[in-house]
C-alpha cells in the first residue's frame, strides 16, 4: 500500500464551520476515487514563513491517506491546485503506515 501525508494550508479568514466543510470536500473527493483517509487533523491558525496570496497566517490541516493507485497523487495535486480555498499544500510519501494519535496513546498506556 502507498501511504501519504498531506499538509495543506487554508485561508485564515475561514471559521471552523467552513474549514470542516473543506475537510469534508477533500474526504469526499478521496473516498469517491476508492482510496481511504486514515486521519485528518486540524492544527489551527499559524503564522506563515512568507506571505501567500497576501496572507500572513493560515489554517493548517494534516491528512494521512492510503492511495491504492500511485497515479492518484497527480490527480489529487491537481484537485488541490484547483481548490480556491487551499493556499498551499505539500504531499509526502511515507515508507510505512503512519501511527495515529489514538494508537500512540494506547502504546503509552501499555508501556506503563
Long-range contacts (C-beta under 8 A, 24 or more apart in sequence): 1-66, 1-68, 1-97, 2-66, 2-67, 2-68, 2-70, 2-93, 3-38, 3-64, 3-65, 3-66, 3-93, 3-94, 3-96, 3-97, 3-98, 4-64, 4-65, 4-66, 4-67, 4-73, 4-91, 4-92, 4-93, 4-94, 5-62, 5-63, 5-64, 5-91, 5-92, 5-94, 5-98, 6-62, 6-63, 6-64, 6-65, 6-76, 6-80, 6-89, 6-90, 6-91, 6-92, 7-60, 7-61, 7-62, 7-63, 7-89, 7-90, 7-92, 8-60, 8-61, 8-63, 8-80, 8-86, 8-88, 8-89, 8-90, 9-48, 9-52, 9-58, 9-59, 9-60, 9-61, 9-86, 9-87, 9-88, 9-89, 10-58, 10-59, 10-60, 10-61, 10-85, 10-86, 10-87, 11-55, 11-58, 11-59, 11-85, 11-87, 12-45, 12-55, 12-56, 12-57, 12-58, 12-59, 14-59, 14-85, 16-42, 18-85, 19-59, 19-61, 22-61, 22-83, 22-85, 22-86, 23-61, 25-83, 26-63, 26-83, 29-76, 29-79, 30-65, 30-76, 33-72, 33-75, 34-68, 35-65, 35-66, 35-67, 35-68, 35-69, 35-72, 36-65, 36-66, 37-63, 37-64, 37-65, 38-64, 38-65, 38-66, 38-97, 38-98, 38-100, 39-63, 39-64, 39-98, 39-100, 39-101, 40-64, 41-101, 52-87, 52-88, 53-87, 55-87, 58-87, 58-88, 64-94, 64-98, 64-100, 66-97
